[in-house]
Amino acid sequence: AQIGPPGLELQSTNGVVKVMVSPPEANQRKKMWINDLRFKYNLVFWENSSHAQLQSKKIFPVDTIDDLAPDSTYCFKVQANLPSEGKEGLFSPTSCVKTTQKAVNDLLCASNLSVLAVNMQFHLLWSSQGNEDVSYNVQYLLGFLKDLPDDYSDKWLSVPRCENITSTWCNFSSIITTTGFYFLRVQAREGHNKSCFFREVKVDPLQTNGIGPPGVRLDLSDTLLHILISPPGDEVMRDHYDLSYRILYWKNSSDTKEEVKQKEVKQTIATVADVSPSSLYCVQVQAFSEPYNKSSAYSQQQCIHTPAGTPLALIISGIFMGALLVVLLVAALLVFVFYQAYNKIKYVFFPSCQPPLNIEGFGAQPFSSPYLSAAAEEAVENCCVIESMITEEGDQIVFTDYKHSTQSSRDSGNYSNDDNTSGSKGSKETLEKGIV
């Protein structure tokens, strides 16, 4: 489908021409191009004279054309394009307008507007025309308002702390976010009546901002050189730019000059191995962002002197002797522990001598061992002797009570009956006398 011509209105005031463009299907009930905000407009204009030269400019739906000759007639035509689809529309009919004189002298206006931004700190700079009585007011406009077909002339806001100032710079970092773009302008005022706006400057924060050099700190451990990097800016900046670091390092010597070596890292810590002893090493670091094709200046040169080296043979000998000493100490400790454990086990379970089983005690103290539990008391047997005698009057059984003897099971088979035999004989004689 072909894109039709857009509408065009012109207004000449104070030496500039205000251009107002309406979408190609603005007045139609049925539309093919539903989203009018997708259109990008290309304006072609020229001075209506015999030596006219065509000029082209990308404009917003509402825009201004300055740097035109006063009291001159200019003609304009505009087309609507869809760059995403590669389509160019038809030009609108040509409209002409005559410019007017400027109400204020250009010497009053600020000039040479520029933006200096490093590490998300934004400053607007401009030049003064030399008039000491001029004060300045810095204003900003949210960029998306210019994409709308409405008039945004009353949507400008003053930048905090940049109102009625006499300096030629303004810090406008307080209004900046990373989610949009902005337009800034400077209003110069002399007294209460005369004022002038210089042309606007566009600020796309992530594109306009510059990356500052990172911080660098050096450290040594053994034969390693550690490079510690401090990222530039704040966390918001680091997250959006996806920073990497380019490191330059070299050995700085008065008699020999080694080539500069380079390495790139994503981390903020880098290591250079095999540095020479008693040498001076210098480092510089640059931060860069591949997605935005931006890079910082190199950091200031940082140098560190490596300590004197120790002979390799002495280092190896020291390591070997230390390891040998540790092994000997551990072995001696293990031998001592096992020896003590062996003595305890042998003393408890395998004593060198054992007392006889029939020994109840030794002297007044019972035999005991601190490691052997006392033997349980032996069972005791109570015994008596029953003798039978034959007399003339018949059989008579006499029960003779004897003193109980206590025998331990340990005395079985090891005692004598002498005492009991004698006792039996005496009792027998006594009985015989009694019978007689």
C-alpha positions as CSV (number, residue, x, y, z in Angstrom):
1,A,0.0,0.0,0.0
2,Q,1.1,3.5,-0.8
3,I,1.5,6.0,2.1
4,G,-0.4,9.2,1.2
5,P,0.7,12.7,1.8
6,P,0.5,14.2,5.3
7,G,-1.0,17.5,6.3
8,L,1.2,20.6,6.7
9,E,0.7,23.9,8.5
10,L,3.3,26.7,8.8
11,Q,3.6,29.6,11.2
12,S,6.2,32.3,11.0
13,T,7.1,34.1,14.2
14,N,10.2,35.9,15.7
15,G,12.4,34.9,12.7
16,V,11.6,31.2,12.8
17,V,9.1,29.0,11.1
18,K,7.0,26.6,13.2
19,V,6.0,23.5,11.2
20,M,3.0,21.3,12.3
21,V,2.4,18.0,10.5
22,S,-0.7,15.8,10.7
23,P,-0.6,12.0,9.8
24,P,-1.6,10.9,6.3
25,E,-5.0,9.5,7.4
26,A,-5.8,12.0,10.1
27,N,-9.2,12.9,8.8
28,Q,-10.4,9.5,7.6
29,R,-12.8,7.2,9.5
30,K,-11.2,4.1,8.1
31,K,-7.5,3.8,8.3
32,M,-4.9,1.5,6.9
33,W,-2.0,2.8,9.1
34,I,-3.4,2.5,12.5
35,N,-0.4,3.6,14.6
36,D,0.4,7.1,13.6
37,L,3.4,7.3,16.0
38,R,5.3,5.0,13.7
39,F,5.6,7.6,11.0
40,K,8.9,9.5,10.6
41,Y,8.7,12.8,8.7
42,N,11.1,14.2,6.2
43,L,10.8,18.0,5.5
44,V,12.2,19.5,2.3
45,F,12.4,23.4,2.1
46,W,14.0,26.1,0.0
47,E,14.1,29.8,-0.4
48,N,11.7,31.0,-3.1
49,S,14.4,32.6,-5.4
50,S,16.2,32.0,-8.6
51,H,19.3,30.5,-6.8
52,A,17.3,28.3,-4.4
53,Q,19.0,25.3,-2.9
54,L,16.9,22.4,-1.5
55,Q,17.4,21.5,2.2
56,S,16.2,18.3,3.9
57,K,15.6,17.7,7.6
58,K,14.1,15.0,9.8
59,I,11.4,16.7,11.9
60,F,8.9,15.8,14.6
61,P,5.2,16.3,14.1
62,V,5.6,19.8,15.7
63,D,9.0,21.4,15.1
64,T,10.7,24.7,14.3
65,I,13.0,25.7,11.5
66,D,15.5,28.4,12.4
67,D,18.6,30.0,10.7
68,L,16.4,31.4,7.9
69,A,16.9,34.7,6.3
70,P,14.6,37.4,7.6
71,D,12.0,38.9,5.3
72,S,12.3,36.1,2.9
73,T,9.8,33.6,1.4
74,Y,10.4,29.9,2.0
75,C,8.5,26.9,0.6
76,F,8.0,23.6,2.3
77,K,6.8,20.1,1.6
78,V,6.8,17.0,3.8
79,Q,6.5,13.2,3.4
80,A,5.7,10.4,5.9
81,N,7.9,7.4,5.9
82,L,8.0,4.0,7.6
83,P,11.7,3.1,7.9
84,S,11.0,-0.3,9.6
85,E,9.1,-1.4,6.5
86,G,11.2,0.5,3.9
87,K,8.3,2.6,2.7
88,E,8.4,6.2,1.6
89,G,5.2,8.2,1.3
90,L,4.0,10.9,-1.1
91,F,5.0,14.5,-0.5
92,S,2.4,16.9,0.7
93,P,1.4,19.9,-1.5
94,T,4.0,22.7,-1.3
95,S,3.3,25.5,1.2
96,C,5.2,28.8,1.4
97,V,5.6,31.4,4.2
98,K,7.5,34.7,4.6
99,T,9.9,35.0,7.6
100,T,9.9,37.9,10.0
101,Q,12.5,39.9,11.8
102,K,13.9,38.6,15.1
103,A,12.6,40.6,18.1
104,V,15.8,40.1,20.0
105,N,19.3,40.6,18.9
106,D,21.3,37.4,18.5
107,L,24.0,38.8,20.7
108,L,21.8,38.3,23.7
109,C,21.2,34.6,23.1
110,A,23.4,31.8,24.5
111,S,25.4,30.0,21.8
112,N,27.4,26.8,21.2
113,L,25.3,24.6,23.4
114,S,27.1,21.3,24.2
115,V,26.6,18.5,26.6
116,L,29.5,17.0,28.7
117,A,28.6,13.7,30.3
118,V,30.9,11.3,32.1
119,N,29.9,8.5,34.4
120,M,26.2,9.6,34.3
121,Q,27.1,13.1,35.4
122,F,25.5,15.5,32.9
123,H,26.5,19.1,32.3
124,L,25.2,21.6,29.8
125,L,27.7,24.2,28.5
126,W,27.1,27.3,26.4
127,S,28.9,30.5,25.4
128,S,28.0,34.0,26.5
129,Q,28.0,36.9,24.1
130,G,29.8,39.1,26.6
131,N,26.8,40.9,28.1
132,E,27.3,40.9,31.9
133,D,23.6,41.7,32.6
134,V,22.3,38.5,31.1
135,S,20.9,35.7,33.3
136,Y,20.0,32.2,32.1
137,N,17.3,29.7,32.7
138,V,17.8,26.1,31.5
139,Q,14.7,24.2,30.5
140,Y,14.1,20.6,29.5
141,L,11.4,18.6,27.7
142,L,10.7,14.9,27.9
143,G,11.5,13.5,24.5
144,F,8.4,11.4,23.9
145,L,6.3,14.5,23.9
146,K,7.8,15.5,20.5
147,D,6.6,12.2,19.0
148,L,3.0,13.2,19.7
149,P,1.1,15.4,17.1
150,D,0.2,17.8,19.9
151,D,1.8,21.2,20.6
152,Y,4.4,20.8,23.3
153,S,5.4,24.5,23.7
154,D,3.9,24.7,27.2
155,K,5.4,21.4,28.4
156,W,8.9,22.7,29.0
157,L,10.1,22.6,32.6
158,S,13.0,24.4,34.4
159,V,16.0,22.4,35.6
160,P,16.4,22.6,39.4
161,R,19.2,24.9,40.5
162,C,19.6,26.2,37.0
163,E,17.1,29.1,37.1
164,N,18.2,32.7,36.8
165,I,21.9,31.9,36.9
166,T,24.8,33.9,35.6
167,S,27.2,31.0,35.0
168,T,27.4,29.4,31.6
169,W,27.0,25.8,32.7
170,C,24.3,23.7,34.4
171,N,24.4,20.3,36.1
172,F,21.2,18.6,35.0
173,S,22.0,15.1,36.3
174,S,19.1,15.2,38.7
175,I,16.5,15.0,35.9
176,I,18.2,12.1,34.0
177,T,17.0,8.5,33.9
178,T,18.0,5.7,31.5
179,T,14.5,5.1,30.2
180,G,14.0,8.0,27.8
181,F,15.6,11.0,26.0
182,Y,15.4,14.7,26.6
183,F,15.7,18.1,24.9
184,L,17.3,21.0,26.6
185,R,17.4,24.7,25.8
186,V,18.7,27.9,27.4
187,Q,16.7,31.0,27.8
188,A,18.8,34.2,28.0
189,R,17.1,37.2,29.6
190,E,18.2,40.8,29.9
191,G,16.1,42.8,32.3
192,H,12.4,41.9,32.3
193,N,11.4,42.3,28.6
194,K,14.0,40.8,26.3
195,S,14.6,37.1,26.2
196,C,15.9,34.7,23.6
197,F,15.9,30.9,23.2
198,F,18.8,29.2,21.5
199,R,18.3,26.1,19.5
200,E,17.6,22.9,21.4
201,V,20.0,20.1,22.1
202,K,19.0,16.4,22.3
203,V,20.3,14.2,25.1
204,D,20.0,10.4,24.9
205,P,21.5,9.5,28.3
206,L,23.1,6.1,27.5
207,Q,24.3,7.3,24.1
208,T,25.5,10.8,25.2
209,N,27.2,9.6,28.4
210,G,30.9,8.9,28.3
211,I,32.8,6.2,30.3
212,G,35.4,7.4,32.7
213,P,38.7,5.6,33.4
214,P,38.5,2.9,36.0
215,G,40.5,2.8,39.3
216,V,43.5,0.5,39.6
217,R,45.3,-1.1,42.6
218,L,48.2,-3.6,42.4
219,D,49.1,-6.4,44.8
220,L,51.7,-9.2,44.9
221,S,51.7,-12.8,46.2
222,D,54.6,-15.1,45.5
223,T,55.2,-14.9,41.7
224,L,51.7,-13.4,40.9
225,L,50.8,-9.9,40.2
226,H,47.2,-9.1,41.1
227,I,45.4,-6.2,39.4
228,L,42.3,-5.0,41.3
229,I,39.9,-2.8,39.2
230,S,37.4,-0.3,40.5
231,P,34.6,0.1,37.8
232,P,33.7,3.6,36.8
233,G,30.4,5.2,37.7
234,D,27.6,3.7,39.8
235,E,25.8,0.4,39.7
236,V,23.2,1.7,37.3
237,M,25.9,2.5,34.7
238,R,27.7,-0.8,35.2
239,D,24.5,-2.8,34.7
240,H,23.5,-1.0,31.4
241,Y,26.9,-0.9,29.8
242,D,28.1,-4.5,30.5
243,L,31.7,-3.3,31.0
244,S,34.8,-5.2,30.1
245,Y,38.4,-4.2,30.8
246,R,41.5,-3.9,28.6
247,I,44.8,-4.2,30.6
248,L,48.2,-3.1,29.5
249,Y,51.2,-4.2,31.6
250,W,54.9,-4.2,31.1
251,K,58.2,-4.6,32.9
252,N,59.7,-1.1,33.4
253,S,63.5,-1.4,33.3
254,S,66.2,1.3,32.7
255,D,68.5,-1.0,30.7
256,T,65.9,-3.0,28.8
257,K,62.5,-2.2,27.5
258,E,60.1,-5.1,27.1
259,E,57.1,-4.9,24.9
260,V,53.7,-3.9,26.3
261,K,51.4,-6.9,26.8
262,Q,47.6,-6.8,26.7
263,K,44.8,-8.9,28.1
264,E,41.0,-8.4,28.3
265,V,38.8,-9.5,31.2
266,K,35.2,-9.2,32.3
267,Q,36.0,-9.5,36.0
268,T,37.4,-6.7,38.2
269,I,40.3,-8.9,39.3
270,A,43.1,-10.0,36.9
271,T,46.3,-11.9,37.5
272,V,49.6,-11.8,35.8
273,A,51.8,-14.9,36.4
274,D,55.5,-15.4,36.5
275,V,56.7,-11.9,37.3
276,S,60.4,-11.5,37.7
277,P,61.9,-10.7,41.2
278,S,63.4,-7.3,41.9
279,S,61.6,-5.8,39.0
280,L,59.3,-2.8,38.4
281,Y,55.9,-3.6,36.7
282,C,53.5,-1.0,35.5
283,V,49.8,-1.3,34.6
284,Q,47.1,0.8,32.8
285,V,43.5,-0.2,32.4
286,Q,40.7,0.9,30.0
287,A,37.0,0.2,30.5
288,F,34.9,-0.4,27.3
289,S,31.4,-1.4,26.4
290,E,30.9,-3.5,23.3
291,P,27.0,-3.1,23.1
292,Y,27.4,0.8,23.0
293,N,30.8,0.8,21.2
294,K,32.2,3.1,23.9
295,S,35.5,3.1,25.7
296,S,37.1,5.1,28.4
297,A,40.5,6.7,28.6
298,Y,43.3,4.6,30.1
299,S,43.7,4.9,33.9
300,Q,46.8,6.6,35.3
301,Q,49.9,4.4,35.3
302,Q,50.3,2.3,38.4
303,C,53.6,0.6,39.2
304,I,54.8,-1.9,41.9
305,H,58.2,-3.3,42.7
306,T,58.5,-7.1,43.1
307,P,60.7,-8.3,46.1
308,A,64.0,-9.9,45.7
309,G,63.8,-13.5,44.7
310,T,64.9,-16.6,46.7
311,P,67.2,-19.2,45.0
312,L,65.2,-22.1,43.7
313,A,67.4,-24.7,45.3
314,L,67.0,-23.1,48.7
315,I,63.3,-23.0,48.3
316,I,63.1,-26.7,47.4
317,S,65.5,-27.7,50.2
318,G,63.4,-25.8,52.7
319,I,60.2,-27.4,51.6
320,F,61.7,-30.9,51.7
321,M,63.2,-30.4,55.2
322,G,59.9,-29.0,56.5
323,A,57.9,-31.9,55.1
324,L,60.4,-34.4,56.5
325,L,60.1,-32.8,60.0
326,V,56.4,-33.0,59.9
327,V,56.4,-36.6,58.9
328,L,58.8,-37.5,61.7
329,L,56.8,-35.7,64.3
330,V,53.6,-37.5,63.2
331,A,55.3,-40.9,63.2
332,A,56.8,-40.4,66.7
333,L,53.4,-39.4,68.0
334,L,51.7,-42.4,66.5
335,V,54.4,-44.8,67.9
336,F,54.0,-43.4,71.4
337,V,50.2,-43.7,71.3
338,F,50.3,-47.3,70.1
339,Y,52.9,-48.2,72.7
340,Q,50.8,-46.9,75.5
341,A,47.7,-48.6,74.2
342,Y,49.6,-51.9,73.9
343,N,50.8,-51.7,77.5
344,K,47.3,-51.1,78.9
345,I,45.8,-53.9,76.9
346,K,48.5,-56.4,77.9
347,Y,48.3,-55.4,81.6
348,V,44.5,-55.9,81.7
349,F,44.0,-59.0,79.6
350,F,47.3,-60.7,79.7
351,P,48.9,-60.2,83.2
352,S,52.5,-61.5,83.7
353,C,51.6,-63.6,86.9
354,Q,48.3,-64.8,88.5
355,P,47.7,-65.6,92.3
356,P,46.8,-69.2,93.3
357,L,43.2,-69.9,93.4
358,N,43.2,-71.2,97.0
359,I,44.6,-67.9,98.4
360,E,41.8,-66.0,100.0
361,G,43.9,-63.1,101.3
362,F,47.4,-62.1,102.0
363,G,47.9,-61.1,105.7
364,A,45.2,-58.9,106.8
365,Q,44.4,-57.5,103.4
366,P,42.4,-59.5,100.8
367,F,44.2,-60.0,97.5
368,S,42.7,-57.8,94.8
369,S,43.6,-56.1,91.6
370,P,42.4,-52.7,90.4
371,Y,41.7,-54.2,87.0
372,L,40.1,-57.6,88.0
373,S,36.7,-57.8,89.6
374,A,36.6,-59.7,92.9
375,A,35.6,-63.4,92.6
376,A,32.2,-64.2,93.7
377,E,31.9,-66.0,97.1
378,E,32.1,-69.7,96.8
379,A,29.1,-71.9,97.7
380,V,29.4,-73.5,101.2
381,E,28.4,-77.1,101.9
382,N,27.1,-78.2,105.4
383,C,28.1,-81.8,106.2
384,C,27.4,-84.3,109.1
385,V,28.5,-87.9,109.8
386,I,26.0,-90.7,110.4
387,E,27.4,-93.9,112.1
388,S,25.7,-97.2,112.7
389,M,26.6,-99.5,115.6
390,I,25.6,-103.1,116.3
391,T,24.9,-104.0,119.9
392,E,23.9,-107.1,121.7
393,E,20.4,-105.8,122.2
394,G,20.0,-105.3,118.6
395,D,20.6,-102.9,116.0
396,Q,20.7,-99.4,117.1
397,I,21.4,-96.4,115.0
398,V,23.0,-93.5,116.8
399,F,23.0,-90.1,115.2
400,T,26.0,-88.3,116.3
401,D,26.1,-84.6,115.6
402,Y,29.4,-83.3,114.7
403,K,30.5,-79.8,114.3
404,H,29.7,-78.6,110.9
405,S,32.7,-78.2,108.7
406,T,32.8,-75.6,106.1
407,Q,34.4,-76.5,102.9
408,S,34.8,-74.5,99.9
409,S,34.5,-76.1,96.6
410,R,38.1,-75.1,96.1
411,D,39.2,-77.6,98.9
412,S,37.7,-80.6,97.1
413,G,40.2,-83.4,97.0
414,N,42.8,-81.4,99.0
415,Y,41.8,-81.9,102.6
416,S,42.6,-84.6,105.3
417,N,40.1,-86.6,107.5
418,D,42.5,-87.1,110.4
419,D,40.6,-84.9,112.8
420,N,37.3,-86.5,112.1
421,T,38.7,-90.0,112.4
422,S,40.1,-89.3,115.9
423,G,36.8,-87.8,116.9
424,S,35.0,-90.9,115.8
425,K,37.2,-93.2,117.8
426,G,36.7,-91.2,121.0
427,S,33.0,-91.2,120.6
428,K,33.0,-95.0,120.0
429,E,34.9,-95.7,123.2
430,T,32.6,-93.5,125.2
431,L,29.5,-95.4,123.9
432,E,31.0,-98.7,124.6
433,K,31.6,-97.8,128.3
434,G,28.1,-96.6,128.6
435,I,26.7,-99.9,127.2
436,V,28.9,-101.9,129.5
